[in-house]
């Protein structure tokens, strides 16, 4: 059951079960890195940042690349690699989301590369607690704390902007 009250069927979701408000809510509440970062940093904020780093043609794909995690949670990458059934579920849910929101499927390589780059930026800042001095402005612009409700509003606003 989702935030809005929709009964979401994990193994066989339909387009009607996918709701952007549920996605924004869930991703705004989920902390990246299994919650082991030095500050709360949500999957939604990560996605918003990615949408600004991506070429305009792929900004919506970047914003939406982790939407499946709204329904099956975020898992750290090393764990995901050990769970092929989880990855299949995630891919299936993403395919339904991609169809509903007219996204590229599979996720474009440029978005995957930005996601990898983001891991480096995030890891130094949130996990190692040794920010790269050369990225000071990037951190200030993107990693300053936003509360969960603000992040949810920002995610929905960015989705609306990019979906026009």
C-alpha positions in Angstrom: 0.0 0.0 0.0 1.4 3.3 -1.0 1.3 6.7 0.7 -1.8 7.7 -1.4 -3.5 4.5 -0.6 -2.9 2.6 -3.8 -2.4 -1.1 -3.5 0.7 -1.6 -5.5 1.4 -5.1 -6.8 5.1 -5.6 -6.8 5.2 -8.6 -9.2 2.7 -7.2 -11.7 2.3 -3.4 -11.4 0.1 -1.6 -13.8 0.2 2.0 -15.0 -2.7 2.9 -12.8 -0.8 1.9 -9.7 2.1 4.3 -10.5 1.6 7.7 -9.0 4.0 10.6 -9.1 3.0 11.9 -5.7 3.7 8.4 -4.2 7.1 8.3 -5.9 8.1 11.8 -4.8 7.0 11.1 -1.2 8.8 7.8 -0.9 12.1 9.0 -2.6 12.1 12.1 -0.4 12.0 9.9 2.7 14.7 7.4 1.6 18.2 8.2 2.6 21.0 7.2 0.2 23.7 4.8 1.3 21.4 2.8 3.5 21.2 5.8 5.9 24.9 5.6 6.7 25.8 9.1 5.5 26.8 11.9 7.8 23.7 13.9 6.9 20.3 13.0 5.6 20.5 12.9 1.8 17.5 11.5 0.0 17.2 9.5 -3.2 14.9 12.3 -4.4 17.5 15.0 -3.9 20.1 12.9 -5.7 17.7 12.6 -8.6 16.9 16.3 -8.7 20.6 17.1 -8.9 21.1 14.6 -11.6 18.4 16.2 -13.7 20.3 19.4 -13.7 23.6 17.8 -14.6 22.2 15.8 -17.5 21.9 17.2 -21.0 18.4 18.7 -21.4 17.4 15.9 -23.7 18.0 13.4 -20.8 17.1 15.5 -17.8 13.7 13.8 -17.3 15.4 10.4 -17.6 17.9 11.5 -15.0 15.2 12.7 -12.6 13.3 9.4 -13.0 16.2 6.9 -13.1 15.6 5.7 -9.5 11.8 5.9 -9.4 11.5 2.1 -9.1 13.0 2.5 -5.6 9.9 4.2 -4.5 8.2 0.8 -4.6 11.0 -1.6 -3.6 13.4 0.7 -1.6 16.9 1.7 -2.4 19.6 -0.9 -1.8 23.3 -0.1 -1.8 24.8 -1.2 -5.1 27.1 -4.0 -3.7 24.0 -5.6 -2.2 21.9 -5.2 -5.4 24.6 -7.0 -7.4 24.1 -10.1 -5.1 20.3 -10.1 -5.7 19.4 -10.8 -9.3 15.7 -11.3 -8.4 15.7 -7.8 -6.9 17.3 -6.4 -10.0 14.7 -8.1 -12.2 11.9 -6.6 -10.0 13.5 -3.2 -10.2 13.8 -3.5 -14.0 10.2 -4.6 -14.4 8.9 -1.7 -12.3 11.1 0.8 -14.1 9.8 -0.5 -17.4 6.2 0.3 -16.3 7.3 3.7 -15.0 9.1 4.4 -18.2 6.1 3.5 -20.3 3.8 5.7 -18.2 6.0 8.7 -18.2 7.4 8.3 -21.7 11.0 7.7 -20.5 13.8 6.0 -22.4 14.1 2.4 -21.5 16.7 1.2 -20.8 18.1 4.1 -18.9 20.4 6.0 -21.3 24.2 5.5 -20.9 24.7 9.3 -20.3 22.4 9.1 -17.2 24.2 6.0 -16.0 27.5 7.9 -16.3 26.2 10.9 -14.3 24.9 8.4 -11.7 28.4 7.0 -11.4 30.0 10.5 -11.2 27.5 11.4 -8.5 28.6 8.5 -6.4 32.1 9.9 -6.3 30.8 13.4 -5.3 28.4 12.0 -2.7 30.9 9.5 -1.3 33.5 12.2 -0.6 31.0 14.6 0.9 28.6 12.4 2.8 30.6 9.2 3.6 34.3 10.0 3.8 33.6 13.5 5.2 36.5 14.7 3.1 35.0 17.1 0.5 37.1 17.8 -2.5 38.1 21.5 -2.2 37.7 21.9 -6.0 34.0 21.0 -5.7 33.2 23.6 -2.9 30.7 25.5 -5.1 29.1 22.2 -6.3 28.6 21.1 -2.8 27.2 24.4 -1.7 24.7 24.5 -4.6 23.5 20.9 -4.5 24.3 19.3 -1.1 23.0 22.0 1.3 20.3 20.4 3.4 16.7 20.6 2.3 14.0 19.1 4.5 11.9 16.2 3.3 8.8 18.3 2.5 10.9 20.8 0.5 12.6 18.0 -1.4 9.3 16.4 -2.2 8.0 19.8 -3.6 11.2 20.3 -5.5 11.0 16.8 -7.0 7.4 17.3 -8.1 8.1 20.8 -9.5 11.1 19.5 -11.5 9.0 16.6 -12.8 6.3 19.0 -13.9 8.9 21.3 -15.6 10.5 18.4 -17.5 7.2 16.7 -18.5 5.9 19.7 -20.4 
